[in-house]
Amino acid sequence: MAKLAINGGNPLRDTKSYPWPAWPVWDKNEETALLEVLNSGVWSYNGPKEVLFNKMFAEYIGTKYAISTVNGTITLQLALEALGIGVGDEVILPGLTWQATAATIIDVNAVPILVDVCEDTWCIDPKEVEKAITPKTKAIVPVHLYGNFADMDAIMDIAQRHNLYIIEDCAHKHGGEWNGKKAGSIGNVGSFSFQLSKHLTAGEGGTLTTNDPVLAEKLDALRNCGRRPEGNDYTDADKGAGVYSDDGNFIQSGNFRITEFQAAILIEGLKRLPDQNRLRDKNGIYLNSCLAELPGVVPMRRDERETNEAYFNFAFRYNKDEFKGLPVEKFRKALASELGTGVESSYEPLNNCSLYVPLTKPSRYKLNEQQWKKIDPSRFELPVCEKIYKEESVCLHHKILMGSKTDMDMIAEAIKKIYDHADEIV
Ligand SMILES: Cc1ncc(COP(=O)(O)O)c(C=O)c1O
């Protein structure tokens, strides 16, 4: 008789009786806040909720400024623009990330330079960054992927030695700390996403964090059609940071403003985030200690400088050789069947990613032959990213880390069950 749920056996978890914690989390506070916005008639445009959320988020991250926008894609694009990155410039990023990290670089006419990641953290490998630097390099975009951190000491050291900007892609790292400093407060600018799957969400949304008043003023203008910010003190002297001419707007831009409804939800979510992060971190540490005892799976390496972890996904590494050759795709399906929750691979490496295909848009990106060749993602070799994607990656939604210790034990038990009965599905 089949034992594994994927083969018709009994699943370890009966999710009808014992559902996993739900995501997103909300209660009466969101309802009240949304009604307040509705009744106020102030639904957007630098409203009180937006101003308050920006203040709260900047305080939380530990930066002087936070500027909210429509999503965590536009944040990256505006950060690049505000730093003056454009035609002919090169920007280095990891080959294992969501496509937006690279696509936005192409959208400002610069060249994304994909480099490989560290096999034990899946974050950008500083040695590969160093090798990829050329006289055209202007910036590095480290991505703090899933439950891990890019080595920010090494990245900041490289940036200083080569005079490069750092845009931290913190779409997965709201509240995570490196050496006591929050992600988004270490580089020149931090970029956050509040899309539904993220651990602080308003359905959609994004924020930029920085300590630099000139950059903050530019970002504020760029998200608001180029308008000179009103009522924002970007310098001590309250005269603006000096990026405007006396009479005009700063720059051509579009409308990337967040709404008051989003800001209202974010304010309530941010109040819960520290406790939620603490719980996820506690469970993550415990679950990793369980995985370390199991054959065929390897927990992600947690650097001792990660003083607080913030999980977007809980990820671990799989070794099919110890599971009698069971391919990782089948392992993920078997685990999903036992637990009654989604189990996914990592992102597709960007040198061969179905959603990162800049060469499908010649009328937009073919500025000249040279640029066209440079933006071809297939020219980059990313063996570590490919191994992670094709053979190793197992990722679970962060909501599973909001359960109990018994829930964590059950995840470990499910892995062990598949290990014991791998014969059934090899
Ligand atoms: C690493 C990373 N960067 C950027 C983004 C883009 O954020 P958004 O979906 O809010 O545009 C995402 C979203 O999944 C992401 O995971």
The ligand as a MOL file (V3000), in Angstrom:
LIG
                    3D

  0  0  0     0  0            999 V3000
M  V30 BEGIN CTAB
M  V30 COUNTS 16 16 0 0 0
M  V30 BEGIN ATOM
M  V30 1 C 13.7530 40.3990 -5.5500 0
M  V30 2 C 12.5950 41.1930 -6.1000 0
M  V30 3 N 12.8170 42.4090 -6.6010 0
M  V30 4 C 11.8090 43.1590 -7.0950 0
M  V30 5 C 10.5200 42.6940 -7.1150 0
M  V30 6 C 9.4440 43.5360 -7.7350 0
M  V30 7 O 8.4550 43.9040 -6.8400 0
M  V30 8 P 6.9540 44.1940 -7.3270 0
M  V30 9 O 6.3010 42.8630 -7.5830 0
M  V30 10 O 6.3480 44.9090 -6.1680 0
M  V30 11 O 7.0130 45.0260 -8.5340 0
M  V30 12 C 10.2320 41.4370 -6.5810 0
M  V30 13 C 8.8400 40.9110 -6.5710 0
M  V30 14 O 8.6040 39.7270 -6.5430 0
M  V30 15 C 11.2930 40.6540 -6.0610 0
M  V30 16 O 11.0800 39.4350 -5.5560 0
M  V30 END ATOM
M  V30 BEGIN BOND
M  V30 1 1 1 2
M  V30 2 1 2 3
M  V30 3 2 2 15
M  V30 4 2 3 4
M  V30 5 1 4 5
M  V30 6 1 5 6
M  V30 7 2 5 12
M  V30 8 1 6 7
M  V30 9 1 7 8
M  V30 10 2 8 9
M  V30 11 1 8 10
M  V30 12 1 8 11
M  V30 13 1 12 13
M  V30 14 1 12 15
M  V30 15 2 13 14
M  V30 16 1 15 16
M  V30 END BOND
M  V30 END CTAB
M  END
